[in-house]
Amino acid sequence: MSKIDPRDYADLIQRPILTEKATRMMELNQFTFDVAPKATKPQIKAAIEELFKVKVTAVNTQNPPRKKRRVGKFVGFKPSYKRATVTLTDGDSIRKLLFPEV
């Protein structure tokens, strides 16, 4: 397992995902984030626990396939990304930290 400096945890977690499905999952104490493509599950767990001071019970990751994009006669690909769904323990929540107006 690769060691990562705790100062680099903020670079692993890029942004929270705000979709209808992600908002429904917040009621189940599950939060979705875009993460660095090279991040592993233990690194994501450590980063969430350190940044938000919560206890993580599970981390699920999705690495969707690249999508083709075409501009005229040139064919290319959209950049790949990785998403992580993090499940927290029952007493913990990061909703107020992510969305202060709620």
CYANA upper distance limits for C-alpha pairs under 8 A (distance plus 0.5 A):
  4 ILE  CA      8 ASP  CA      7.41
  4 ILE  CA      9 TYR  CA      8.36
  4 ILE  CA     43 GLN  CA      8.03
  5 ASP  CA      9 TYR  CA      7.82
  6 PRO  CA     47 ALA  CA      8.12
  6 PRO  CA     50 GLU  CA      8.47
  8 ASP  CA     12 LEU  CA      7.38
  9 TYR  CA     13 ILE  CA      7.41
  9 TYR  CA     43 GLN  CA      8.49
  9 TYR  CA     46 ALA  CA      8.41
  9 TYR  CA     47 ALA  CA      5.41
  9 TYR  CA     50 GLU  CA      8.37
  9 TYR  CA     51 LEU  CA      7.98
 10 ALA  CA     14 GLN  CA      7.93
 10 ALA  CA     47 ALA  CA      7.71
 10 ALA  CA     51 LEU  CA      7.92
 11 ASP  CA     36 ALA  CA      7.97
 12 LEU  CA     35 VAL  CA      5.99
 12 LEU  CA     36 ALA  CA      5.60
 12 LEU  CA     39 ALA  CA      6.97
 12 LEU  CA     44 ILE  CA      7.55
 12 LEU  CA     47 ALA  CA      7.79
 13 ILE  CA     33 PHE  CA      7.26
 13 ILE  CA     34 ASP  CA      6.90
 13 ILE  CA     35 VAL  CA      5.16
 13 ILE  CA     36 ALA  CA      7.14
 13 ILE  CA     44 ILE  CA      7.94
 13 ILE  CA     47 ALA  CA      7.91
 13 ILE  CA     48 ILE  CA      8.44
 14 GLN  CA     33 PHE  CA      7.59
 14 GLN  CA     34 ASP  CA      5.93
 14 GLN  CA     35 VAL  CA      5.73
 14 GLN  CA     36 ALA  CA      7.36
 15 ARG  CA     33 PHE  CA      6.13
 15 ARG  CA     34 ASP  CA      5.86
 15 ARG  CA     35 VAL  CA      7.81
 16 PRO  CA     31 PHE  CA      8.23
 16 PRO  CA     32 THR  CA      6.46
 16 PRO  CA     33 PHE  CA      4.75
 16 PRO  CA     34 ASP  CA      6.72
 16 PRO  CA     98 LEU  CA      8.34
 17 ILE  CA     22 ALA  CA      7.11
 17 ILE  CA     32 THR  CA      5.98
 17 ILE  CA     33 PHE  CA      5.83
 17 ILE  CA     34 ASP  CA      7.24
 18 LEU  CA     22 ALA  CA      6.49
 18 LEU  CA     23 THR  CA      7.01
 19 THR  CA     23 THR  CA      6.60
 20 GLU  CA     24 ARG  CA      6.80
 21 LYS  CA     25 MET  CA      6.73
 22 ALA  CA     26 MET  CA      6.87
 22 ALA  CA     30 GLN  CA      8.47
 22 ALA  CA     31 PHE  CA      7.27
 22 ALA  CA     32 THR  CA      6.76
 23 THR  CA     27 GLU  CA      7.78
 24 ARG  CA     28 LEU  CA      7.93
 25 MET  CA     29 ASN  CA      7.09
 25 MET  CA     30 GLN  CA      5.78
 25 MET  CA     31 PHE  CA      7.22
 26 MET  CA     30 GLN  CA      5.50
 26 MET  CA     31 PHE  CA      6.23
 26 MET  CA     95 ARG  CA      8.20
 29 ASN  CA     87 THR  CA      6.50
 29 ASN  CA     88 LEU  CA      6.32
 29 ASN  CA     89 THR  CA      8.08
 29 ASN  CA     90 ASP  CA      7.69
 29 ASN  CA     93 SER  CA      7.32
 30 GLN  CA     85 THR  CA      6.95
 30 GLN  CA     86 VAL  CA      5.95
 30 GLN  CA     87 THR  CA      4.91
 30 GLN  CA     88 LEU  CA      6.88
 31 PHE  CA     85 THR  CA      6.07
 31 PHE  CA     86 VAL  CA      5.73
 31 PHE  CA     87 THR  CA      7.08
 32 THR  CA     83 ARG  CA      7.41
 32 THR  CA     84 ALA  CA      6.13
 32 THR  CA     85 THR  CA      4.87
 32 THR  CA     86 VAL  CA      6.76
 33 PHE  CA     83 ARG  CA      6.17
 33 PHE  CA     84 ALA  CA      5.84
 33 PHE  CA     85 THR  CA      7.02
 34 ASP  CA     81 TYR  CA      7.78
 34 ASP  CA     82 LYS  CA      6.43
 34 ASP  CA     83 ARG  CA      5.07
 34 ASP  CA     84 ALA  CA      6.88
 35 VAL  CA     39 ALA  CA      7.37
 35 VAL  CA     44 ILE  CA      8.40
 35 VAL  CA     81 TYR  CA      7.99
 35 VAL  CA     82 LYS  CA      6.12
 35 VAL  CA     83 ARG  CA      6.24
 35 VAL  CA     84 ALA  CA      7.11
 36 ALA  CA     81 TYR  CA      7.77
 36 ALA  CA     82 LYS  CA      6.97
 37 PRO  CA     63 ASN  CA      8.48
 37 PRO  CA     80 SER  CA      8.19
 37 PRO  CA     81 TYR  CA      6.30
 37 PRO  CA     82 LYS  CA      5.65
 39 ALA  CA     43 GLN  CA      6.71
 39 ALA  CA     44 ILE  CA      7.03
 40 THR  CA     44 ILE  CA      6.70
 41 LYS  CA     45 LYS  CA      6.60
 41 LYS  CA     59 VAL  CA      6.65
 41 LYS  CA     60 ASN  CA      8.03
 41 LYS  CA     61 THR  CA      7.97
 42 PRO  CA     46 ALA  CA      6.62
 43 GLN  CA     47 ALA  CA      6.56
 44 ILE  CA     48 ILE  CA      6.69
 44 ILE  CA     59 VAL  CA      8.09
 44 ILE  CA     84 ALA  CA      8.43
 45 LYS  CA     49 GLU  CA      6.66
 45 LYS  CA     56 VAL  CA      6.86
 45 LYS  CA     58 ALA  CA      8.42
 45 LYS  CA     59 VAL  CA      7.20
 45 LYS  CA     86 VAL  CA      8.29
 46 ALA  CA     50 GLU  CA      6.52
 47 ALA  CA     51 LEU  CA      6.40
 48 ILE  CA     52 PHE  CA      6.30
 48 ILE  CA     53 LYS  CA      7.98
 48 ILE  CA     54 VAL  CA      7.82
 48 ILE  CA     56 VAL  CA      8.04
 49 GLU  CA     53 LYS  CA      5.58
 49 GLU  CA     54 VAL  CA      5.54
 49 GLU  CA     55 LYS  CA      6.34
 49 GLU  CA     56 VAL  CA      7.05
 50 GLU  CA     54 VAL  CA      8.11
 52 PHE  CA     94 ILE  CA      7.24
 52 PHE  CA     97 LEU  CA      8.33
 54 VAL  CA     88 LEU  CA      7.74
 54 VAL  CA     89 THR  CA      8.50
 54 VAL  CA     92 ASP  CA      6.37
 54 VAL  CA     93 SER  CA      7.76
 54 VAL  CA     94 ILE  CA      8.22
 55 LYS  CA     88 LEU  CA      6.40
 55 LYS  CA     89 THR  CA      6.46
 55 LYS  CA     92 ASP  CA      7.41
 56 VAL  CA     86 VAL  CA      7.35
 56 VAL  CA     87 THR  CA      6.42
 56 VAL  CA     88 LEU  CA      5.01
 56 VAL  CA     89 THR  CA      6.71
 57 THR  CA     86 VAL  CA      8.26
 57 THR  CA     87 THR  CA      6.15
 57 THR  CA     88 LEU  CA      5.96
 57 THR  CA     89 THR  CA      6.53
 58 ALA  CA     86 VAL  CA      6.41
 58 ALA  CA     87 THR  CA      5.58
 58 ALA  CA     88 LEU  CA      7.69
 59 VAL  CA     84 ALA  CA      7.10
 59 VAL  CA     85 THR  CA      6.30
 59 VAL  CA     86 VAL  CA      5.18
 59 VAL  CA     87 THR  CA      6.89
 60 ASN  CA     84 ALA  CA      6.08
 60 ASN  CA     85 THR  CA      5.59
 60 ASN  CA     86 VAL  CA      7.00
 61 THR  CA     82 LYS  CA      7.53
 61 THR  CA     83 ARG  CA      6.11
 61 THR  CA     84 ALA  CA      4.82
 61 THR  CA     85 THR  CA      6.72
 62 GLN  CA     82 LYS  CA      6.34
 62 GLN  CA     83 ARG  CA      5.70
 62 GLN  CA     84 ALA  CA      6.85
 63 ASN  CA     80 SER  CA      8.43
 63 ASN  CA     81 TYR  CA      7.09
 63 ASN  CA     82 LYS  CA      5.36
 63 ASN  CA     83 ARG  CA      7.15
 64 PRO  CA     80 SER  CA      7.98
 64 PRO  CA     81 TYR  CA      7.75
 64 PRO  CA     82 LYS  CA      7.64
 65 PRO  CA     80 SER  CA      7.71
 66 ARG  CA     77 PHE  CA      6.86
 66 ARG  CA     78 LYS  CA      6.71
 66 ARG  CA     79 PRO  CA      7.36
 66 ARG  CA     80 SER  CA      6.07
 67 LYS  CA     77 PHE  CA      6.13
 67 LYS  CA     78 LYS  CA      6.10
 68 LYS  CA     75 VAL  CA      7.56
 68 LYS  CA     76 GLY  CA      6.35
 68 LYS  CA     77 PHE  CA      4.99
 68 LYS  CA     78 LYS  CA      6.88
 69 ARG  CA     75 VAL  CA      6.51
 69 ARG  CA     76 GLY  CA      5.78
 69 ARG  CA     77 PHE  CA      5.80
 69 ARG  CA     78 LYS  CA      6.91
 70 ARG  CA     74 PHE  CA      6.25
 70 ARG  CA     75 VAL  CA      5.02
 70 ARG  CA     76 GLY  CA      6.58
 71 VAL  CA     75 VAL  CA      7.05
 88 LEU  CA     92 ASP  CA      6.72
 88 LEU  CA     93 SER  CA      7.58
 94 ILE  CA     98 LEU  CA      6.76
 95 ARG  CA     99 PHE  CA      6.35
 95 ARG  CA    100 PRO  CA      8.33
 96 LYS  CA    100 PRO  CA      5.53
 96 LYS  CA    101 GLU  CA      8.29
 96 LYS  CA    102 VAL  CA      7.31
